[in-house]
Amino acid sequence: MSLLADILKEIPLSAVLREKVANLEAENAALKTENAILKDDLRQAKVENQQLDSLLQGLTRDPGLLDESEAQILLAMAT
């Protein structure tokens, strides 16, 4: 039990209120677990995104650089 539940034990509360506190604590724990899972998923997505960016960088080249055949084709088309 949490500190809040321990404090509430000393105060005479109805069973309904005790149950609500217990449900809220369970919901809070579930949300913390879900948050941790989502943070891990985000971390993995960032790594994958970084890998894909690196792959994309390797596949692209400077458009100002033409190889010899491309330069000859463009020269022939221009004349």
C-alpha positions in Angstrom: 0.0 0.0 0.0 1.0 3.5 -0.5 1.7 6.2 2.1 -1.8 7.7 1.3 -3.5 4.4 2.0 -1.5 4.0 5.3 -2.6 7.5 6.4 -6.2 6.8 5.5 -6.2 3.6 7.5 -6.0 5.8 10.6 -9.0 7.9 9.6 -12.4 6.3 9.7 -13.6 6.3 6.1 -16.3 4.4 4.4 -15.4 1.2 2.4 -16.4 3.0 -0.8 -13.8 5.7 -0.3 -11.1 3.1 0.5 -12.1 1.2 -2.7 -11.9 4.4 -4.7 -8.4 5.1 -3.4 -7.3 1.5 -4.2 -8.7 1.8 -7.7 -6.9 5.1 -8.3 -3.7 3.7 -7.1 -4.1 0.7 -9.4 -4.9 3.0 -12.3 -1.8 5.1 -11.5 0.4 2.1 -11.5 -1.0 1.0 -14.8 -0.5 4.4 -16.3 3.1 4.5 -15.1 3.7 1.1 -16.7 2.2 2.2 -20.0 4.3 5.4 -19.9 7.4 3.4 -19.5 6.5 1.2 -22.4 5.7 4.2 -24.6 9.0 5.8 -23.6 10.8 2.6 -24.7 8.9 2.5 -28.0 9.8 6.1 -28.6 13.4 5.4 -27.9 13.4 2.5 -30.4 11.6 4.6 -33.0 14.2 7.3 -32.7 17.0 4.8 -33.2 15.2 3.4 -36.3 14.6 6.9 -37.6 18.3 7.7 -37.2 19.3 4.5 -39.0 16.9 5.3 -41.9 18.3 8.8 -42.1 21.8 7.4 -42.3 20.7 5.0 -45.0 19.0 7.8 -47.0 22.1 9.9 -46.7 24.1 7.0 -48.3 21.6 6.7 -51.2 21.5 10.4 -52.1 24.3 12.4 -53.6 25.1 16.0 -54.3 22.9 17.0 -57.3 25.7 19.3 -58.5 28.0 16.3 -59.2 27.4 14.5 -62.6 29.3 11.6 -63.8 30.8 11.7 -67.3 28.0 9.9 -69.1 25.3 12.2 -67.5 27.3 15.2 -68.5 27.6 14.0 -72.1 23.9 13.2 -72.3 23.0 16.7 -71.0 25.5 18.3 -73.4 24.0 16.3 -76.4 20.4 17.3 -75.3 21.4 21.0 -75.1 22.9 21.0 -78.6 
